[in-house]
Amino acid sequence: MFTVFDNLPLPAGKLFLFYIMNIIVQDVSYNHPDKELLFKDIRFTVGKNQKVGLTGNNGSGKSTLLRIIAGNLSPAGGEVICSSLPYHVPQHFGQYNRHTVAEALGIDRKLAALQAILEGDVSAENLAALNEDWNVEGKSLGALALWGLEHISLSQPMDTLSGGEKTKVFLAGIQIYEPDIVLMDEPTNHLDVWSRKKLYSFIESARQTLLIVSHDITLLNTLPFIYELSENEVKVYGGNYHFYKEQKELQAGAMQASLDEKEKELRKAKKIAREVAERRQKDTARGKKQALKKGLPRIVINQLGSKAENTTSKLKEIHTGKADSLKEDIKQLQNSIPDNQLMKLNLNASSLHTGKTLLTAKDINFNYGEHTVWPHPLSFRIKSEDRLSVKGRNGSGKTTLLKIIAGEIEPSIGEIARAGFRYVYIDQEYAAIENALTVIEQIEKYNLPHRQDHELKTLLNRFLFPHTAWNKKCEYLSGGEKMRLLLCCLLVSEDTPDMILLDEPTNNLDIQSSAIITSVIKNYRGAVLAVSHDLHFLQEINVDKSIDLDNPI
């Protein structure tokens, strides 16, 4: 259930509550359409003017939770209460591809009503639709210009925009609506460096209540609170991401120390149980011999033996019970401690010799209608060991260049020569993952070396896919889960590419998954061409060259 209390009479208790709280989440649960539980009975509040970063592993339900709070999705149970209608900046924009910019922003009816009134149709319907927002067009164009979108009209189709431009359209909506509550889902995805800095500045100076899902460490460090979502709760950390990380490391260290102590106790308990059993057996055998020497009746001897066996059995039950309890404690601790071994998975090296030229481009450009993508033709060469980034503002044609290099489209102008090499293109939508397949079916498609079933399942576990996820349809995977599954498929196939093309690879990843792909690409021995505004990622994978689309040489 979703409730908005905005300019409505409230009981005194709730009125006071909303004076200090803008968002109240009470015992909210949600199940996937396939009935899998996402989270259950979670509860938390966000105070007035509070700025909160929402973290959690991929697939934990962060985006779903934002949609529930925004009122766009109904929970399976519980209630969300907001002091006013939240404004939602979504992570994905596919549902808006058939919309214009005005329709995506929800101002199309106002614009149509304004146009009709200016043409003389002063009907009650048009006046009600406009709602005295006479400056809606100028205000909207000004908001777009604020984010560097002066070149975009309100009637322009959304599917003609780049990923970064789509994000900035919805960020412009904050200025248009001036909401008290803003929900942002991975807002730095696709944004260029200039736009990211502008967003950081907005967040630092904002007076609204902000709830932001992000893996961007720079952004998270601007927020004074971090909330961590898991299946059963939302943990609150009073500090930025740096503080949150320190606390998590302390917790992990304490859990590891506790695990070591429990394992030590378990070994001791097993040893004592074994020693007690052996000692009782010796005592029983010695007692029988002494009884025979004393000439005691057989019935007495048997009674003594039975009594000894009962005592041994009781002692065994005590020690077995203690061992079972310790095993359960150990299992819970193991499930709580992050698996650091995940960071040590490597692709095989490319078979091409160092220095081989893979691709040469000479004075290339691409036409969209009558317009060329780049102001100047591009010329560059890619060799087998190169680590390059593609730099440029949103809408500068970075994805177009990747598609040309991959051979998906050909340049309209100039020449491009490709040597015989294998590549993998990891695009923003993870097109190599087939939504109709289950996780186990997807990895089987790449199992050309015919690995044993247990090997595949072990690898899936190491990529954070437990047995409960093996029969899950890929369409229900989050972006980060699809990325991890694709990397897992590449490792299974053993058909190592000579070049990896990456289009914003860390956009949809949680921090742990981002560390995984960073480690894999860093240790990969082959050519890498990356479109990314994540400067930390580019530095970690040792990018040392760039193709600058804003300032081509």
HELIX and SHEET records of a PDB file:
HELIX    1   1 ALA A   12  ILE A   20  1                                   9    
HELIX    2   2 LYS A   62  ALA A   70  1                                   9    
HELIX    3   3 GLY A   94  TYR A   96  5                                   3    
HELIX    4   4 VAL A  101  LEU A  105  1                                   5    
HELIX    5   5 ASP A  108  LEU A  118  1                                  11    
HELIX    6   6 ALA A  124  LEU A  130  1                                   7    
HELIX    7   7 VAL A  136  LEU A  146  1                                  11    
HELIX    8   8 MET A  158  THR A  160  5                                   3    
HELIX    9   9 GLY A  163  TYR A  177  1                                  15    
HELIX   10  10 VAL A  193  SER A  205  1                                  13    
HELIX   11  11 ILE A  217  LEU A  220  1                                   4    
HELIX   12  12 TYR A  241  LYS A  294  1                                  54    
HELIX   13  13 ARG A  298  SER A  336  1                                  39    
HELIX   14  14 ASN A  340  LYS A  344  5                                   5    
HELIX   15  15 LYS A  398  ALA A  406  1                                   9    
HELIX   16  16 VAL A  439  LYS A  445  1                                   7    
HELIX   17  17 ASP A  453  ARG A  462  1                                  10    
HELIX   18  18 HIS A  467  ALA A  469  5                                   3    
HELIX   19  19 CYS A  474  TYR A  476  5                                   3    
HELIX   20  20 GLY A  479  SER A  493  1                                  15    
HELIX   21  21 ILE A  511  ASN A  523  1                                  13    
HELIX   22  22 LEU A  535  GLU A  540  1                                   6    
SHEET    1   A 4 PHE A   2  VAL A   4  0                                        
SHEET    2   A 4 GLY A  77  CYS A  82  1                                        
SHEET    3   A 4 MET A  21  ASN A  31 -1                                        
SHEET    4   A 4 LEU A  37  GLY A  47 -1                                        
SHEET    1   B 6 TYR A  87  VAL A  89  0                                        
SHEET    2   B 6 ILE A 181  ASP A 185  1                                        
SHEET    3   B 6 THR A 209  VAL A 213  1                                        
SHEET    4   B 6 LYS A  51  THR A  55  1                                        
SHEET    5   B 6 PHE A 225  LEU A 229  1                                        
SHEET    6   B 6 VAL A 234  TYR A 237 -1                                        
SHEET    1   C 3 LEU A 378  LYS A 383  0                                        
SHEET    2   C 3 THR A 357  ASN A 365 -1                                        
SHEET    3   C 3 ILE A 413  ARG A 418 -1                                        
SHEET    1   D 2 ASN A 367  TYR A 368  0                                        
SHEET    2   D 2 HIS A 371  THR A 372 -1                                        
SHEET    1   E 5 TYR A 423  ILE A 426  0                                        
SHEET    2   E 5 MET A 499  ASP A 503  1                                        
SHEET    3   E 5 ALA A 527  VAL A 531  1                                        
SHEET    4   E 5 ARG A 387  LYS A 391  1                                        
SHEET    5   E 5 LYS A 545  ASP A 548  1                                        
END                                                                             
